Amino acid sequence: MEKRVREAVSNVIDPETGLSLGDMRLIDKVKEVEPGVVHIEFHLTSPACPLALTIAWQVKKRAEAVEGVKQVRITLKDHMFSDQINKYLNQS
């Protein structure tokens, strides 16, 4: 499952660069922490990226669309609003 999730989220496009997160090597970790529950860690090209929430939301939605995924936990790292974005996206 980790491989399929990584492939799905790697295709998210950064609108500012036009490149995928995978091409820019921004996906740091994809781990199935328990059956159907995936944790994704990633970073962006700038700690002040104005589209961080949008990109993080797309990462979460792409992962949720993978067959067998029941829950996705997101960790955006090294962004000035990481704490707020992570809290918002990981509310159950």
TORTORRO-56857 format. One record per residue (C-alpha): residue number from 1; residue in one letter; x, y, z. Coordinates in steps of 0.1 Angstrom, whole numbers, always signed. Example, Ala and Ser with C-alpha at 12.3 -4.5 7.8 and 13.67 -1.06 7.14 Angstrom:
# TORTORRO-56857
{num 1	residu A	X +123	Y -45	Z +78};
{num 2	residu S	X +137	Y -11	Z +71};
This chain:
# TORTORRO-56857
{num 1	residu M	X +0	Y +0	Z +0};
{num 2	residu E	X +29	Y +24	Z +8};
{num 3	residu K	X +41	Y +22	Z -28};
{num 4	residu R	X +7	Y +30	Z -42};
{num 5	residu V	X +1	Y +59	Z -19};
{num 6	residu R	X +36	Y +73	Z -26};
{num 7	residu E	X +29	Y +71	Z -64};
{num 8	residu A	X -5	Y +89	Z -59};
{num 9	residu V	X +8	Y +117	Z -38};
{num 10	residu S	X +40	Y +122	Z -58};
{num 11	residu N	X +18	Y +133	Z -87};
{num 12	residu V	X +4	Y +163	Z -69};
{num 13	residu I	X +16	Y +194	Z -88};
{num 14	residu D	X +31	Y +225	Z -71};
{num 15	residu P	X +12	Y +253	Z -90};
{num 16	residu E	X +40	Y +277	Z -86};
{num 17	residu T	X +66	Y +255	Z -103};
{num 18	residu G	X +44	Y +233	Z -124};
{num 19	residu L	X +64	Y +203	Z -112};
{num 20	residu S	X +52	Y +173	Z -92};
{num 21	residu L	X +61	Y +168	Z -56};
{num 22	residu G	X +77	Y +135	Z -66};
{num 23	residu D	X +98	Y +152	Z -93};
{num 24	residu M	X +110	Y +177	Z -68};
{num 25	residu R	X +116	Y +150	Z -41};
{num 26	residu L	X +94	Y +167	Z -16};
{num 27	residu I	X +77	Y +135	Z -2};
{num 28	residu D	X +99	Y +125	Z +27};
{num 29	residu K	X +81	Y +95	Z +41};
{num 30	residu V	X +50	Y +73	Z +34};
{num 31	residu K	X +43	Y +47	Z +61};
{num 32	residu E	X +14	Y +24	Z +68};
{num 33	residu V	X +13	Y +27	Z +106};
{num 34	residu E	X -15	Y +2	Z +109};
{num 35	residu P	X -38	Y -16	Z +84};
{num 36	residu G	X -54	Y +11	Z +63};
{num 37	residu V	X -38	Y +40	Z +82};
{num 38	residu V	X -11	Y +59	Z +63};
{num 39	residu H	X +12	Y +87	Z +76};
{num 40	residu I	X +27	Y +110	Z +50};
{num 41	residu E	X +56	Y +134	Z +58};
{num 42	residu F	X +65	Y +160	Z +32};
{num 43	residu H	X +80	Y +195	Z +28};
{num 44	residu L	X +77	Y +223	Z +3};
{num 45	residu T	X +102	Y +244	Z -16};
{num 46	residu S	X +97	Y +274	Z +6};
{num 47	residu P	X +89	Y +278	Z +43};
{num 48	residu A	X +66	Y +306	Z +34};
{num 49	residu C	X +48	Y +289	Z +4};
{num 50	residu P	X +14	Y +306	Z +1};
{num 51	residu L	X -2	Y +275	Z -13};
{num 52	residu A	X +9	Y +251	Z +15};
{num 53	residu L	X -27	Y +244	Z +27};
{num 54	residu T	X -39	Y +237	Z -9};
{num 55	residu I	X -10	Y +214	Z -17};
{num 56	residu A	X -13	Y +196	Z +17};
{num 57	residu W	X -51	Y +191	Z +11};
{num 58	residu Q	X -44	Y +176	Z -24};
{num 59	residu V	X -18	Y +152	Z -9};
{num 60	residu K	X -44	Y +140	Z +17};
{num 61	residu K	X -71	Y +136	Z -9};
{num 62	residu R	X -49	Y +117	Z -33};
{num 63	residu A	X -38	Y +94	Z -6};
{num 64	residu E	X -74	Y +88	Z +6};
{num 65	residu A	X -84	Y +78	Z -30};
{num 66	residu V	X -60	Y +48	Z -29};
{num 67	residu E	X -78	Y +16	Z -25};
{num 68	residu G	X -76	Y +2	Z +10};
{num 69	residu V	X -67	Y +35	Z +27};
{num 70	residu K	X -91	Y +42	Z +56};
{num 71	residu Q	X -73	Y +72	Z +72};
{num 72	residu V	X -45	Y +96	Z +62};
{num 73	residu R	X -23	Y +115	Z +87};
{num 74	residu I	X -4	Y +144	Z +72};
{num 75	residu T	X +28	Y +160	Z +85};
{num 76	residu L	X +39	Y +191	Z +66};
{num 77	residu K	X +74	Y +199	Z +78};
{num 78	residu D	X +95	Y +231	Z +78};
{num 79	residu H	X +67	Y +256	Z +69};
{num 80	residu M	X +59	Y +287	Z +89};
{num 81	residu F	X +23	Y +274	Z +94};
{num 82	residu S	X +31	Y +236	Z +97};
{num 83	residu D	X +15	Y +233	Z +131};
{num 84	residu Q	X -18	Y +249	Z +121};
{num 85	residu I	X -20	Y +231	Z +87};
{num 86	residu N	X -12	Y +197	Z +103};
{num 87	residu K	X -38	Y +202	Z +130};
{num 88	residu Y	X -65	Y +213	Z +105};
{num 89	residu L	X -59	Y +184	Z +81};
{num 90	residu N	X -56	Y +158	Z +108};
{num 91	residu Q	X -88	Y +166	Z +126};
{num 92	residu S	X -110	Y +134	Z +128};
